[in-house]
Structure formats: C-alpha cells, structure tokens
Amino acid sequence: MQVIEKPWGKEEVIEINDRYMMKKLTMWAGHRCSLQFHNIKRETIYVLSGDLRIYSGASKEALESRIYAAGDTITLAPGVVHRMEAVTDSVYLEASTPEMDDVVRLVDDYQRTPN
C-alpha cells in the first residue's frame, strides 16, 4: 500500500487500476485539504470515523457545507468545487475514477501551487 503524507494528514492508496481508485484518508482536527475541483475524476466519500465538514458547490463563491459523521456518504461529480475539513480527527474512504493527478487547486492553506 502506498502512503502519501499530506500537510493535513495522510492518504493510503489501497487500490489503483485503469477503472477505479480506493484510498483511505486520515485528516487531523483543525486541518483541511485544498479547495479544489476535478475535470474528469468522480469521487464518493464514506466517513469511517470523526466529524468531517464537507464544502461543495458550483463555484468557490457558492459553497454549502455539512458535517458528515461515521456512515455518511457524498458523491462529488467532476466540476464540483469542494473541500474536506476535519472538525475532529477523521478517517474516510474515497472511491473514485483513477485520475490521481486531476486536481485543480483554487485555494490552499499550505501554499501548495495550483495545478
């Protein structure tokens, strides 16, 4: 299993092939990933533990948010602007199409360059 350290936690790539990708993500309380969207990638988030606030919308100016807890799920279509933020330490699964590098960052707390 490939482990990718992130400034907000870590990603564990469970499976990646030409049809789908499965990752387990750990996000530490008070941290969040970049505000982003995907051109092609479609992803479904399934929360395993913790409280995870997920922002989503048609643009960065039109975001709604909801706190997701264990057992909650959301599917994000290509083009949907989104961000995950850990209210408490959170662990979640991401099942998606396999475009691992399809990330367009709009805003990033850790000064990572936009893609």
C-alpha positions as CSV (number, residue, x, y, z in Angstrom):
1,M,0.0,0.0,0.0
2,Q,1.3,3.4,-0.9
3,V,1.2,6.0,1.9
4,I,1.3,9.7,0.8
5,E,2.0,12.1,3.7
6,K,0.0,15.4,3.4
7,P,0.2,18.6,5.5
8,W,-3.3,17.8,6.8
9,G,-2.8,14.1,7.5
10,K,-2.2,11.2,5.1
11,E,-3.6,9.2,2.1
12,E,-3.2,5.5,1.9
13,V,-3.8,4.2,-1.7
14,I,-5.5,0.8,-1.3
15,E,-6.0,0.1,-5.0
16,I,-5.5,1.9,-8.2
17,N,-6.1,0.4,-11.7
18,D,-7.5,1.6,-15.0
19,R,-11.1,1.5,-13.8
20,Y,-11.1,2.8,-10.2
21,M,-9.1,4.0,-7.2
22,M,-9.7,3.4,-3.5
23,K,-8.0,5.5,-0.8
24,K,-8.2,5.7,3.0
25,L,-7.6,9.2,4.2
26,T,-6.8,10.5,7.7
27,M,-7.3,14.2,8.4
28,W,-6.3,15.8,11.7
29,A,-8.7,18.0,13.6
30,G,-8.5,21.7,12.5
31,H,-6.9,20.9,9.2
32,R,-8.4,20.9,5.7
33,C,-7.5,20.0,2.2
34,S,-7.3,22.5,-0.6
35,L,-10.4,24.0,-2.1
36,Q,-10.4,22.1,-5.4
37,F,-12.3,20.5,-8.3
38,H,-11.6,17.8,-10.8
39,N,-12.1,18.0,-14.6
40,I,-12.7,14.2,-15.0
41,K,-12.5,12.5,-11.7
42,R,-15.7,11.5,-9.9
43,E,-15.4,10.5,-6.2
44,T,-17.5,9.1,-3.4
45,I,-16.6,9.8,0.2
46,Y,-17.6,7.4,3.0
47,V,-16.8,8.6,6.5
48,L,-15.4,5.9,8.8
49,S,-14.8,7.9,12.0
50,G,-14.8,11.5,13.2
51,D,-16.7,14.6,12.1
52,L,-15.8,15.8,8.7
53,R,-17.2,19.1,7.3
54,I,-17.5,18.9,3.5
55,Y,-17.9,22.1,1.5
56,S,-19.3,21.7,-2.1
57,G,-20.8,23.9,-4.7
58,A,-20.8,25.1,-8.3
59,S,-18.1,27.7,-7.5
60,K,-15.9,28.9,-4.7
61,E,-18.4,31.8,-4.1
62,A,-21.4,29.4,-3.9
63,L,-20.4,26.8,-1.3
64,E,-22.6,25.0,1.1
65,S,-21.3,22.8,3.9
66,R,-22.5,20.0,6.1
67,I,-20.8,17.9,8.8
68,Y,-20.6,14.2,8.0
69,A,-20.2,11.5,10.6
70,A,-19.4,7.8,10.6
71,G,-21.6,6.1,7.9
72,D,-22.3,9.3,6.0
73,T,-21.5,9.5,2.3
74,I,-21.4,12.0,-0.5
75,T,-20.6,11.7,-4.3
76,L,-18.8,14.6,-6.0
77,A,-19.2,14.9,-9.7
78,P,-16.5,16.4,-12.0
79,G,-16.6,20.2,-11.8
80,V,-18.0,20.4,-8.3
81,V,-15.8,22.7,-6.1
82,H,-15.2,21.0,-2.8
83,R,-13.1,20.8,0.4
84,M,-12.9,18.5,3.3
85,E,-12.2,19.9,6.8
86,A,-11.7,17.8,10.0
87,V,-13.8,19.1,12.9
88,T,-12.4,16.2,14.9
89,D,-9.7,13.7,13.8
90,S,-11.4,11.9,10.9
91,V,-10.8,8.8,8.7
92,Y,-12.7,8.4,5.5
93,L,-12.6,6.3,2.3
94,E,-12.6,7.8,-1.1
95,A,-13.6,5.6,-4.1
96,S,-13.1,7.4,-7.4
97,T,-12.3,7.1,-11.0
98,P,-8.5,6.6,-11.4
99,E,-7.3,10.1,-12.4
100,M,-5.0,10.6,-9.5
101,D,-3.4,13.9,-10.8
102,D,-6.7,15.5,-11.8
103,V,-6.7,18.2,-9.1
104,V,-7.3,21.9,-9.8
105,R,-6.5,23.8,-6.6
106,L,-8.3,27.1,-6.1
107,V,-7.2,27.9,-2.5
108,D,-4.7,26.1,-0.3
109,D,-3.8,26.7,3.4
110,Y,-0.3,25.1,2.9
111,Q,0.8,27.3,-0.1
112,R,1.0,24.3,-2.5
113,T,1.0,25.5,-6.0
114,P,-2.2,25.4,-8.1
115,N,-2.3,22.6,-10.6
